[in-house]
Amino acid sequence: MSEIYQPANEVEIAQYVYDCYQASRPIEISTLNTKPIGRSIQCSQTLDLRKNSGIMEYAPEELYIKVKAGTPLLEILEALKKNKQTLGFEPVNLGYLYSGKSNFGSVAGTVSCNLSGPRRFKAGALRDHLLGFTAINGKGESIQSGGTVVKNVTGYDLSKLLAGSYGTLSVLTEVILKVTPEPEHSETLIIHGLSFENASKIFSQVLKTSLEVSGACYYPSNNIKFLRLNDVKNTASVTALRIEGPKQSVNERIQNLQKIFSEYNDQTVLEVYQSNLFWKITANLECFSNSPNLIAKISLPPSVTSKFVSTFAEDPILRINNKYFLDWAGGLVWIEIDNADPSFLILEKMKKFCIEHGGHITVVKADLNYRRTGLFISSNDENIKILSAKVKNSFDPKSILNPGKIYAGI
C-alpha cells in the first residue's frame, strides 16, 4: 500500500516532490479520486491535494476566478452562480458514469483531463478557458504561466500543454479560469425518429448557418430509455439543437430552425427548464450511468462519423448494436463496448479506423484488468508518443509524476 501525503500548501507540495525527485520515488497524484481515467499505475507514494483547496480571487467584473487546485469544482460553480456566471466549457460531471451519482471532483482533476461538455464545438475546449496556472515540476521547482487576462503571447502556451496531460508533467497548485455570463435564455429543438445519417446531415447543415447553435447531439433509439423529460419521447431517436442568448433572439432562431428542417414533422421545442436539464444530462453522460462496460470517446472529423457509426455501432448485418450517442455536432462519438470481448478486438479495430481517418480514441472508463494492460489513448500520428516522451522529460526528467498514466514507460 502506498504512503499518502496530504500537503496544505504549495511550499509543502514543492518540498515533497523535491524529496521524491532526490530519492527517485514515483508519485501518484490524486485529489478527490473521482476520475479513474488512464492506465492503472503502481507508486510507492500518493500525493493527495485535497487540503490545498479554496477560492483565492474571484473578480466577476474581470471575468476570471483564481483557485487552489484541490478546490471542488462544485464549490466554484456555486460561487459563480451567485453572480449569474459559469464556466463556458460546460464542465462534465463524471460521477454518474463511475458511481451512478453526482460528483464533479476537483478543479485540478478536471483541468488535467481537459474535460469539456456539449458547448465545446462553439465555445472551445477547457484548455481555451485556462488563463494561467502555478505548478510544481518533477524536480520540485515552481513554474507559472499566464495570468488573469487573455492576451497574445510569444513562445509556448504552457496552459494548453498541461490541460489534458493527466498529471504527468507537473503538480497543479493554482489555476486561473476564464468565466462567462450564464446564458440569459435557452431552448432546444428536438427532432424525433431520425437515422444517424440524417442527423449528421442536419449537423452539417446547421453549422453552415448564422444561427449559432451551442449544442448538437443525437441519441439512437436503443440509448434513449434513460431520458425522463415530459416533452422528449424515449421510444424514438432524438436529434437535439440548442440555441442560447437573449430570449427574443432565441425564439426567432428556434423558429428559423423549425423552418429549415420543416420536412421533419416530429418536432418539439424544449423550454428553458427542460432544455437546461436535457443538456445537463447529456454533459454528465447519464445514458451510461454506472455502466460496467468500457466507455470510450472517439473524436473524428464529422464527415466520417456516419461511417464509424455504421461500422461499429449500428450494423444489422453483423448484428452490431453498441450503445452510443453523438455530440459536438457529430465530431464526437461516445460509445459503450461490452466487456464480454476479452481481447477488445473491437477497440483495436476502432483504433485502426481512427488512425486511417484522422481521429483518436480516449478510454474514459474500463475495468482494472484493462487499465493495467490496454491502450488508454491513441492518435492518428505515432510521432505524438515520441514527442510526449520528450516533453515529459523536460518537465519530469526522472519520470516520477504519474509514470505510465498515458503511455507505458513514459
Beta strands, then each sheet from edge to edge (+ up, - down):
strand 1: 3-5
strand 2: 27-30
strand 3: 45-48
strand 4: 55-59
strand 5: 64-68
strand 6: 85-86
strand 7: 130-137
strand 8: 142-146
strand 9: 170-178
strand 10: 180-181
strand 11: 185-192
strand 12: 213-219
strand 13: 238-245
strand 14: 267-270
strand 15: 294-299
strand 16: 314-315
strand 17: 320-321
strand 18: 324-327
strand 19: 332-337
strand 20: 360-365
strand 21: 377-378
sheet 1: 1+ 3+ 2+
sheet 2: 4+ 5- 9+ 7- 8+
sheet 3: 6+ 10-
sheet 4: 12+ 13- 11+ 14-
sheet 5: 18+ 19- 15+ 20- 21+
sheet 6: 16+ 17-
end
